[in-house]
Amino acid sequence: MSSRYLEDWTEGEVFETRGLSMTESAIHDFAFRYDPQPMHVDMAFAEDGEFGGLIASGFHTLSLAFRSFLDTGYFLHSNIIGLGLDGLRWTAPVRPGDTLRCRVEVAEVRPSGSKPDRGIVRLAFTVLNQDDTPVMSFSSASMVRRRPEDGG
């Protein structure tokens, strides 16, 4: 796919990313570095815990979802900066072997009022596992470039 500039986004458009799988070793590696809670790093604790087994950190799930979006190439040359996330919700546990993909709806496309070379794209993400169970949702806003005069 190629980079999408402000003019290439359409409010209401929906697309999906490819799936990425969550492995047990990736869950351990991420959690040991960034979120070392027992349900993410201690198999015995996790087995006896609330979720009946090891689960991924929500922050790991967010990172994997963002990676799957970046893999579309849509922001390759057009993204200036992320402006933030809103409404982040973890709705179901993510387990080793789960394959996650994002269903993304374009919620808003707005040219900048002060800088004519850019605008804001707001995207609503629903992250789904292989059974189509929503495991996370959030919206993001990004400042993106308008298409260059030379056609980019």
Secondary structure, DSSP 4 states (H G I P E B T S, - for coil): -----GGG--TT-EEEPPPEEPPHHHHHHHHHHH---HHHH-HHHHHHSTTSS----HHHHHHHHHHHHHTT-TTTTTEEEEEEEEEEEE-S---TT-EEEEEEEEEEEEE-SS-TTEEEEEEEEEEE-TT--EEEEEEEEEEEEPPPTT--
